[in-house]
């Protein structure tokens, strides 16, 4: 791995395809969990086996951990015919009983059963699920088997920020590290996400946890490279840009809407859920709008830097109104007062406290007019009045998502 010499032109730029040529760089190979795997397992190119388990009469070997959350962990697993998969195991929590494992995977199983006879290129499908013959220490017997995917967009962005910091530091640049996906790549991602979500909603499935962490490259090794700029924002591009929507742990069937403050990470949560109202088919459209801007800017749209504000629903709600330059109307507040759950609304109030003044306004985030279509589409998705927010099917008619002309 080596980087090319820096460009002789290091003047600030405002777009990701400048007239001057930026330094290009191929990052170091991905961590072990994302090294390209052959279709069949290569005994000479792997880590140490942890243990093995039997699922539906077939033996699998368990290797390194690929990822971990509060309730589960994902490992690389290899079947008897040496095919490589990802296996999601459910952690045993304090006070769990024999039924707790199933209760934590039943949502995903229900969704996969519903979609078993249909497929979409941008939606992850389970290959197999069931109960292992014997439990693995620390986990319930339930396991879900998936195709092995590449890194998430969140991990890709985080890794790129580290490399950009090093690039600028090595060149004595005073510019802060700044990384985002190339504008043309953002459009490809947005089109894929919108199509995948429209497919899910066709079958009445709401994801309810759409975020950069839950968007993964379909190719185990997407072949990522960087376009570095010494004094301004740098960009991420790749040869293989196909992505999949993953993690249906919070997904719901839209026939039975309910209010739940746990849907969506706080800074991706739509106004109606922050107010304690039930979700609807447009509740996933809001975080899609957030994602579009985050992929373009490389920064969280409504998240404050201050730790005490970062996961606070009240501050997220204030930041939404401040960044978007729009207030929740009296009519919407009245609807929330009459129909929402006060407990789920938590600390969100109709107060006069302004949002975080350090966050840029939505209108200030656009680097140049070439992103006009992107921002117009994102603004539609980020319609605060949920009654006026478009569905994914409607949003797919937007020129930014339906057209093929480069911005």
Backbone torsions as a table, in degrees:
resi	resn	phi	psi	omega
1	UNK	NA	131.8	176.5
2	UNK	-151.8	149.3	177.8
3	UNK	-97.5	150.9	177.5
4	UNK	-77.4	160.0	178.3
5	UNK	-59.2	147.2	-179.7
6	UNK	-64.8	154.4	178.6
7	UNK	-65.7	146.9	176.2
8	UNK	-72.6	-16.1	178.4
9	UNK	-103.4	108.1	-179.6
10	UNK	-116.3	25.7	177.6
11	UNK	-70.8	150.7	-179.5
12	UNK	-58.1	144.4	178.0
13	UNK	-124.0	161.8	-177.1
14	UNK	-121.5	6.4	179.6
15	UNK	-146.8	166.6	-174.4
16	UNK	-93.3	4.0	171.3
17	UNK	-130.2	67.6	-174.9
18	UNK	-72.7	166.3	178.5
19	UNK	-71.0	-30.5	174.0
20	UNK	-85.5	152.4	-176.3
21	UNK	-90.7	118.8	178.2
22	UNK	-77.2	167.6	174.5
23	UNK	-71.2	136.1	175.4
24	UNK	-107.8	156.6	-171.8
25	UNK	-158.8	134.8	173.3
26	UNK	-101.9	119.7	-177.2
27	UNK	-64.1	162.5	177.4
28	UNK	-60.0	157.5	-178.3
29	UNK	-54.3	147.8	-179.2
30	UNK	-61.1	161.0	179.8
31	UNK	-59.8	167.2	-172.1
32	UNK	-50.5	-35.4	-175.7
33	UNK	-68.7	-15.9	-177.4
34	UNK	-118.9	10.8	174.8
35	UNK	-64.1	137.6	-176.0
36	UNK	-55.7	129.1	179.6
37	UNK	-104.2	141.1	170.0
38	UNK	-69.1	166.4	179.3
39	UNK	-60.0	-32.7	175.5
40	UNK	-112.7	149.9	-174.5
41	UNK	-65.3	135.4	178.3
42	UNK	-106.0	110.4	-176.4
43	UNK	-60.4	-26.9	-176.4
44	UNK	-85.4	-9.7	-173.6
45	UNK	-126.2	63.0	-177.0
46	UNK	-156.0	169.9	176.4
47	UNK	-88.7	-167.2	-176.9
48	UNK	-80.3	137.3	177.0
49	UNK	-71.1	134.8	179.6
50	UNK	-83.8	-54.1	179.8
51	UNK	-167.9	-164.8	178.1
52	UNK	-141.8	164.1	178.2
53	UNK	-150.9	163.6	179.8
54	UNK	-116.8	128.0	179.2
55	UNK	-128.7	121.3	179.7
56	UNK	51.8	40.3	177.0
57	UNK	82.0	-3.0	-179.6
58	UNK	-109.2	136.4	-178.7
59	UNK	-87.7	135.0	176.0
60	UNK	-123.5	146.0	172.6
61	UNK	-103.8	139.3	-177.4
62	UNK	-104.9	130.0	179.8
63	UNK	-117.0	-144.4	-168.6
64	UNK	-67.7	156.0	178.3
65	UNK	-73.9	134.9	179.2
66	UNK	-98.2	-28.0	-178.2
67	UNK	-174.4	165.5	-176.3
68	UNK	-152.2	141.3	175.3
69	UNK	-128.1	-172.6	-177.5
70	UNK	-64.7	-33.6	-173.2
71	UNK	-113.6	-4.3	-177.8
72	UNK	-158.7	172.6	176.9
73	UNK	-143.5	147.2	-178.3
74	UNK	-114.4	131.0	-178.8
75	UNK	-123.2	156.1	170.4
76	UNK	-77.8	127.7	179.8
77	UNK	-127.5	149.2	-176.5
78	UNK	-125.5	128.8	-178.1
79	UNK	-80.9	175.7	-179.4
80	UNK	-61.5	-32.6	179.0
81	UNK	-89.5	16.6	172.5
82	UNK	70.9	18.9	173.2
83	UNK	-80.2	141.3	-175.3
84	UNK	-98.9	132.7	179.3
85	UNK	-135.8	177.1	169.6
86	UNK	-110.5	131.9	179.7
87	UNK	-115.5	123.1	-179.7
88	UNK	-96.5	117.4	178.7
89	UNK	-104.6	148.8	-176.5
90	UNK	-102.8	122.5	-177.8
91	UNK	-68.8	145.4	172.0
92	UNK	-82.7	124.7	178.9
93	UNK	-103.6	162.7	176.6
94	UNK	-60.0	137.8	-179.9
95	UNK	73.1	10.9	175.9
96	UNK	-69.7	152.0	171.4
97	UNK	-121.5	-170.9	-174.8
98	UNK	-67.8	-16.2	-179.0
99	UNK	-96.1	-8.5	-173.5
100	UNK	-65.0	-37.5	-179.5
101	UNK	-59.5	-47.2	-179.7
102	UNK	-64.5	-38.0	-178.1
103	UNK	-61.4	-26.5	-178.2
104	UNK	-88.6	-14.8	178.8
105	UNK	-113.0	-5.4	-174.1
106	UNK	-61.7	-34.6	177.8
107	UNK	-60.8	-49.6	-178.7
108	UNK	-63.6	-42.4	179.3
109	UNK	-62.0	-42.2	179.5
110	UNK	-61.5	-42.0	179.3
111	UNK	-67.5	-45.4	-179.0
112	UNK	-64.6	-36.3	176.4
113	UNK	-64.2	-40.7	-179.7
114	UNK	-63.3	-37.2	-175.1
115	UNK	-99.6	9.4	-173.6
116	UNK	-57.4	-37.2	-174.6
117	UNK	-91.7	0.0	179.5
118	UNK	-130.0	154.7	179.9
119	UNK	-139.4	155.3	174.0
120	UNK	-139.9	139.8	-175.1
121	UNK	-60.5	-24.6	-174.6
122	UNK	-108.5	15.2	178.9
123	UNK	-125.2	126.2	179.9
124	UNK	-70.4	134.6	177.4
125	UNK	-116.9	141.6	176.7
126	UNK	-76.0	139.7	177.2
127	UNK	-86.5	-32.4	-177.3
128	UNK	-166.0	149.9	172.4
129	UNK	-152.0	158.9	-178.5
130	UNK	164.4	-156.8	-179.2
131	UNK	-117.1	131.6	176.0
132	UNK	-68.5	152.2	180.0
133	UNK	-62.7	-36.3	178.6
134	UNK	-134.0	140.3	-178.5
135	UNK	-73.2	151.1	174.2
136	UNK	-93.4	140.1	-176.4
137	UNK	-51.9	124.2	178.7
138	UNK	91.2	-3.5	-176.7
139	UNK	-131.8	154.7	172.0
140	UNK	-75.4	170.9	-178.6
141	UNK	-73.8	-19.8	-175.7
142	UNK	-72.0	139.3	-179.9
143	UNK	-147.5	145.5	174.9
144	UNK	-118.8	134.4	-178.9
145	UNK	-108.6	127.7	-178.0
146	UNK	-127.1	162.9	169.9
147	UNK	-63.7	149.6	177.2
148	UNK	-76.5	128.5	-178.6
149	UNK	-114.5	175.3	176.0
150	UNK	-86.7	-168.9	-177.8
151	UNK	-68.2	161.2	175.6
152	UNK	-78.9	163.3	177.0
153	UNK	-65.6	-31.1	178.0
154	UNK	-65.3	-47.5	178.5
155	UNK	-63.3	-39.9	179.2
156	UNK	-60.9	-44.3	-179.9
157	UNK	-67.5	-41.6	179.4
158	UNK	-63.0	-45.1	179.1
159	UNK	-63.1	-39.5	-179.4
160	UNK	-65.8	-37.0	178.4
161	UNK	-62.4	-40.0	177.8
162	UNK	-62.0	-45.0	-179.7
163	UNK	-68.0	-35.6	178.6
164	UNK	-68.7	-37.2	176.5
165	UNK	-59.5	-45.4	179.7
166	UNK	-65.4	-42.1	-179.9
167	UNK	-59.0	-48.8	-177.8
168	UNK	-69.2	-39.1	179.5
169	UNK	-63.7	-43.4	-179.4
170	UNK	-63.9	-21.4	-178.9
171	UNK	-107.8	15.8	176.3
172	UNK	55.5	34.3	177.9
173	UNK	-80.0	140.1	177.1
174	UNK	-89.5	-4.1	-179.7
175	UNK	-71.8	141.6	178.0
176	UNK	-71.3	147.8	176.4
177	UNK	-56.5	134.3	-179.9
178	UNK	-150.8	120.5	-178.3
179	UNK	-133.4	142.6	174.8
180	UNK	-150.9	166.7	175.7
181	UNK	-77.8	144.3	178.4
182	UNK	-55.5	141.6	-172.4
183	UNK	-56.5	-40.1	179.2
184	UNK	-66.1	-33.0	177.7
185	UNK	-70.4	-38.5	177.3
186	UNK	-56.6	-42.0	179.4
187	UNK	-64.5	-42.9	177.8
188	UNK	-60.4	-44.9	178.6
189	UNK	-61.3	-48.5	-176.4
190	UNK	-59.9	-42.2	179.2
191	UNK	-63.2	-41.8	-179.7
192	UNK	-67.0	-43.1	-179.9
193	UNK	-63.1	-47.7	-178.1
194	UNK	-61.9	-40.6	179.2
195	UNK	-67.3	-41.4	178.6
196	UNK	-64.4	-41.6	179.7
197	UNK	-70.0	-37.3	176.3
198	UNK	-63.5	-38.1	176.0
199	UNK	-61.0	-47.0	179.7
200	UNK	-61.0	-43.2	-177.5
201	UNK	-71.8	-23.0	173.6
202	UNK	-60.4	-31.5	178.6
203	UNK	-102.7	20.2	174.3
204	UNK	63.8	29.7	177.6
205	UNK	-102.3	125.7	173.9
206	UNK	-108.1	128.8	-175.2
207	UNK	-73.5	-51.0	174.4
208	UNK	64.2	19.0	171.5
209	UNK	-152.6	41.6	-178.2
210	UNK	-75.0	122.1	179.0
211	UNK	-163.8	169.9	-176.8
212	UNK	-59.6	-31.4	179.3
213	UNK	-64.4	-27.0	-175.4
214	UNK	-103.4	25.5	172.9
215	UNK	-125.6	113.6	-174.4
216	UNK	-120.8	149.4	176.0
217	UNK	-66.4	135.3	178.7
218	UNK	-68.7	-30.7	178.2
219	UNK	-88.7	131.6	-178.6
220	UNK	-57.5	-35.7	177.2
221	UNK	-125.3	95.0	-175.1
222	UNK	-73.6	-3.9	178.4
223	UNK	62.0	66.9	-176.0
224	UNK	-83.7	142.4	173.2
225	UNK	-140.2	164.6	-175.6
226	UNK	-120.8	149.7	169.4
227	UNK	-113.6	98.4	-174.9
228	UNK	-83.3	146.6	172.6
229	UNK	-134.4	125.9	-172.3
230	UNK	-64.3	-37.3	-171.3
231	UNK	-117.1	12.3	179.7
232	UNK	-153.8	-165.8	-176.5
233	UNK	-68.6	140.0	175.8
234	UNK	-103.1	167.7	-172.0
235	UNK	-132.3	151.4	178.8
236	UNK	-106.7	134.5	172.7
237	UNK	-138.7	172.4	-178.5
238	UNK	-160.9	160.2	178.7
239	UNK	-79.8	-34.4	-175.9
240	UNK	-116.1	102.7	-171.9
241	UNK	-102.8	7.3	178.3
242	UNK	-67.8	134.0	-179.8
243	UNK	-129.6	162.8	177.1
244	UNK	-130.7	145.9	173.7
245	UNK	-83.2	128.2	-175.8
246	UNK	-126.0	173.7	173.9
247	UNK	64.6	94.2	180.0
248	UNK	-105.2	26.8	-178.8
249	UNK	-63.2	-27.0	179.1
250	UNK	-108.1	1.1	-176.1
251	UNK	-62.2	150.0	-178.6
252	UNK	-136.1	156.3	171.8
253	UNK	-87.8	127.2	-170.1
254	UNK	-70.4	-6.9	177.4
255	UNK	-68.1	-20.3	-174.8
256	UNK	-127.7	66.5	-177.7
257	UNK	-66.5	146.7	176.9
258	UNK	-151.3	161.4	178.5
259	UNK	-89.3	136.2	178.5
260	UNK	-159.0	116.7	-176.0
261	UNK	-69.8	-10.8	-178.9
262	UNK	-81.0	-12.8	179.1
263	UNK	-69.2	131.7	-179.3
264	UNK	67.3	139.7	171.3
265	UNK	-61.0	151.2	-170.7
266	UNK	-51.0	-48.3	-175.0
267	UNK	-77.3	-5.6	174.9
268	UNK	-105.1	-4.4	-172.6
269	UNK	-73.1	135.9	-178.0
270	UNK	-76.8	159.4	-176.7
271	UNK	-55.3	-41.0	-176.7
272	UNK	-65.3	-36.2	177.3
273	UNK	-72.9	-35.1	175.4
274	UNK	-63.1	-28.8	179.3
275	UNK	-85.8	-3.0	177.1
276	UNK	89.7	13.5	178.6
277	UNK	-86.9	159.4	177.9
278	UNK	-66.5	157.2	176.9
279	UNK	-75.2	165.4	175.8
280	UNK	-147.8	-177.2	-176.9
281	UNK	-67.5	-14.8	177.8
282	UNK	-96.5	-0.2	-179.7
283	UNK	-69.0	-26.7	176.6
284	UNK	-82.2	-19.0	-178.8
285	UNK	-69.2	-35.8	-179.9
286	UNK	-58.2	-55.6	179.4
287	UNK	-62.3	-24.7	174.3
288	UNK	-62.7	-43.0	176.5
289	UNK	-62.7	-40.1	177.4
290	UNK	-61.5	-44.5	-179.3
291	UNK	-60.5	-42.5	-178.7
292	UNK	-56.4	-45.8	-178.2
293	UNK	-72.2	-37.9	179.5
294	UNK	-65.8	-37.5	177.5
295	UNK	-66.8	-35.8	-179.3
296	UNK	-74.0	-38.9	-175.3
297	UNK	-97.3	-27.2	-176.7
298	UNK	80.1	10.8	-179.0
299	UNK	-133.5	156.5	177.6
300	UNK	-68.2	134.2	-173.7
301	UNK	-74.2	-45.7	-174.6
302	UNK	-114.9	9.6	-174.2
303	UNK	-94.7	124.8	176.3
304	UNK	-75.4	152.5	176.0
305	UNK	-73.5	-33.4	-178.3
306	UNK	-63.6	128.6	-174.2
307	UNK	-59.5	-40.6	-176.3
308	UNK	-69.0	-18.2	179.7
309	UNK	-97.5	-16.5	-167.7
310	UNK	-64.5	-41.8	-176.9
311	UNK	-110.0	15.6	-178.4
312	UNK	-88.7	122.4	-179.4
313	UNK	-59.9	-39.4	-178.5
314	UNK	-62.2	-42.8	179.8
315	UNK	-70.4	-37.0	175.9
316	UNK	-60.8	-43.0	-179.4
317	UNK	-64.4	-42.7	177.0
318	UNK	-64.2	-42.6	-178.7
319	UNK	-64.4	-37.5	177.4
320	UNK	-57.3	-50.7	-177.8
321	UNK	-65.9	-37.0	-179.2
322	UNK	-70.9	-49.5	-177.5
323	UNK	-65.2	-41.5	-178.0
324	UNK	-81.4	-12.0	179.2
325	UNK	65.7	35.6	-176.5
326	UNK	-147.5	136.8	-179.5
327	UNK	-98.8	150.0	170.7
328	UNK	-68.1	129.9	-174.5
329	UNK	-72.8	163.1	177.2
330	UNK	-60.5	-35.8	-179.8
331	UNK	-64.3	-41.5	179.1
332	UNK	-69.5	-37.4	175.4
333	UNK	-62.9	-40.5	179.4
334	UNK	-64.5	-41.1	177.1
335	UNK	-60.2	-44.2	179.7
336	UNK	-64.9	-38.1	-179.2
337	UNK	-65.6	-36.7	-176.6
338	UNK	-85.1	-32.5	-169.9
339	UNK	-116.0	-15.7	-174.8
340	UNK	-87.9	164.6	176.0
341	UNK	-88.0	116.8	179.2
342	UNK	-57.7	-34.7	-179.2
343	UNK	-66.5	-41.4	-178.8
344	UNK	-74.2	-23.7	177.1
345	UNK	-69.5	-27.3	176.5
346	UNK	57.1	-123.9	-174.3
347	UNK	-88.6	0.6	-179.1
348	UNK	-70.9	124.7	-179.0
349	UNK	-135.4	159.0	175.1
350	UNK	-85.8	73.0	-176.7
351	UNK	-108.4	176.4	-177.8
352	UNK	-101.5	11.7	-179.9
353	UNK	-70.5	125.1	-179.5
354	UNK	-72.9	162.1	176.9
355	UNK	-73.3	179.5	-179.0
356	UNK	-63.1	116.7	-176.2
357	UNK	-69.9	-13.9	-179.6
358	UNK	-81.1	-13.6	-179.6
359	UNK	-81.8	135.0	177.5
360	UNK	-70.6	152.4	175.8
361	UNK	-72.7	154.8	179.1
362	UNK	-54.5	-41.3	-177.1
363	UNK	-70.9	-13.9	-178.8
364	UNK	-93.6	-8.4	-172.8
365	UNK	-82.8	-19.2	-177.5
366	UNK	-74.5	124.4	-176.5
367	UNK	-76.8	-31.7	-179.4
368	UNK	-163.2	172.7	-175.2
369	UNK	-69.4	-12.8	178.6
370	UNK	-64.8	-18.4	179.8
371	UNK	-97.6	15.7	-177.8
372	UNK	-55.5	-49.3	-177.1
373	UNK	-64.1	-39.9	178.1
374	UNK	-58.3	-49.4	-175.9
375	UNK	-70.7	-32.6	176.3
376	UNK	-66.1	-41.2	178.4
377	UNK	-66.7	-45.9	179.2
378	UNK	-61.6	-37.7	179.3
379	UNK	-63.6	-37.2	176.8
380	UNK	-64.8	-43.9	179.0
381	UNK	-64.5	-31.4	-177.9
382	UNK	-95.6	38.0	174.9
383	UNK	-73.9	118.0	-175.7
384	UNK	-64.5	-39.2	177.4
385	UNK	-74.8	105.0	-175.3
386	UNK	-62.8	-21.5	177.6
387	UNK	-71.7	-23.2	-179.0
388	UNK	-102.1	-6.8	-177.7
389	UNK	-71.9	135.3	-178.5
390	UNK	-73.7	158.6	171.5
391	UNK	-81.6	171.8	176.9
392	UNK	-65.2	-37.3	178.9
393	UNK	-62.0	-40.4	177.2
394	UNK	-70.0	-38.5	-177.7
395	UNK	-67.7	-27.9	178.8
396	UNK	-65.5	-15.5	176.4
397	UNK	-84.3	-7.7	179.6
398	UNK	-64.4	139.6	-178.1
399	UNK	-54.3	-32.2	-178.5
400	UNK	-67.4	-36.2	-177.5
401	UNK	-93.4	-27.0	-176.6
402	UNK	-92.9	-25.1	-177.2
403	UNK	-85.4	169.0	178.9
404	UNK	-122.1	-3.1	-178.6
405	UNK	-70.6	132.6	178.4
406	UNK	-67.6	144.0	176.0
407	UNK	-76.3	NA	NA
